[in-house]
């Protein structure tokens, strides 16, 4: 459960950074689905790795 929460947190922070970037540049940011899905998988992979390191 800790991994899921941490992965969701990383995704929310990433979306927040993109939102801030879009506000600062006053533009639209479009991310294709074939780029977004690997980024979500990467966020959960990093969260799992960090959780496993904490459990050792």
PyMOL commands that set and color helices and strands:
alter all, ss='L'
color gray80, all
select helices_A, chain A and resi 2-25+33-55
alter helices_A, ss='H'
color red, helices_A
deselect
rebuild
show_as cartoon
